Amino acid sequence: MLGWILLGLATVAVGVIVISGTVTKMRIREQMQNKNLKEMLVTEIDSCTNTVKLSDLYSDQTMEIRGDDVSDDLDEYDIIRI
């Protein structure tokens, strides 16, 4: 049972990317290029933790980017393309 819990925690932690500075569309594009992702949908913006959650449009991959602040030009349901 403990193994399944630890596996779940490890799975969640893989998709979190911590950057210094403000989370902007350009910074998201940089991270998408590193992961070889072409189009992602902004699914959630958490201003309290400065986290943006994204979902790939062509697969079930997700990504979280956490920074010092979130840009005002980001909105939920924005599609970000490379």
C-alpha positions as CSV (number, residue, x, y, z in Angstrom):
1,M,0.0,0.0,0.0
2,L,2.8,2.4,0.9
3,G,4.5,1.6,-2.4
4,W,1.4,2.8,-4.4
5,I,1.2,6.0,-2.4
6,L,4.9,6.8,-3.0
7,L,4.4,6.0,-6.7
8,G,1.5,8.4,-6.9
9,L,3.6,11.1,-5.2
10,A,6.5,10.5,-7.6
11,T,4.2,10.7,-10.6
12,V,2.8,14.1,-9.5
13,A,6.3,15.5,-8.8
14,V,7.6,14.6,-12.3
15,G,5.4,17.2,-14.0
16,V,6.3,20.2,-11.8
17,I,8.8,22.6,-13.2
18,V,10.1,25.4,-10.9
19,I,11.4,28.6,-12.6
20,S,12.7,31.8,-11.3
21,G,10.8,34.9,-12.3
22,T,7.4,35.4,-13.8
23,V,5.5,32.6,-15.5
24,T,4.8,34.0,-19.0
25,K,3.8,32.6,-22.4
26,M,7.4,32.8,-23.5
27,R,8.7,30.9,-20.5
28,I,6.0,28.2,-21.0
29,R,7.1,27.9,-24.7
30,E,10.7,27.4,-23.6
31,Q,9.6,24.5,-21.3
32,M,7.4,23.1,-24.0
33,Q,10.4,23.0,-26.4
34,N,12.5,21.2,-23.7
35,K,9.7,18.5,-23.4
36,N,9.1,18.4,-27.2
37,L,5.4,19.4,-26.8
38,K,3.7,21.4,-29.6
39,E,0.3,22.6,-28.3
40,M,-0.8,22.8,-24.7
41,L,-4.0,24.1,-23.0
42,V,-3.9,26.1,-19.8
43,T,-6.2,24.2,-17.5
44,E,-5.6,26.0,-14.2
45,I,-4.0,29.2,-12.9
46,D,-3.3,29.3,-9.2
47,S,-2.3,32.8,-8.2
48,C,-1.7,31.9,-4.5
49,T,1.0,29.4,-5.4
50,N,2.0,31.0,-8.7
51,T,1.4,27.8,-10.5
52,V,0.1,27.3,-14.1
53,K,-1.2,23.8,-15.0
54,L,-1.1,22.7,-18.7
55,S,-2.4,19.8,-20.6
56,D,-1.1,18.5,-24.0
57,L,-3.8,18.6,-26.7
58,Y,-2.5,15.5,-28.4
59,S,-1.7,13.2,-25.5
60,D,-2.5,12.8,-21.8
61,Q,0.7,14.6,-20.7
62,T,0.4,17.4,-18.2
63,M,2.9,19.9,-16.9
64,E,2.9,22.4,-14.0
65,I,5.1,25.4,-14.0
66,R,5.7,27.3,-10.8
67,G,7.4,30.7,-10.6
68,D,7.6,33.8,-8.5
69,D,4.5,35.4,-10.2
70,V,2.0,34.7,-13.0
71,S,1.7,37.1,-15.9
72,D,-1.6,38.9,-16.3
73,D,-1.7,38.0,-20.0
74,L,-2.3,34.3,-19.2
75,D,-5.9,33.1,-18.9
76,E,-7.4,29.7,-18.3
77,Y,-8.2,27.8,-21.6
78,D,-5.5,29.7,-23.6
79,I,-3.8,27.5,-26.1
80,I,-0.1,27.9,-26.3
81,R,1.7,26.8,-29.5
82,I,5.3,26.6,-30.4
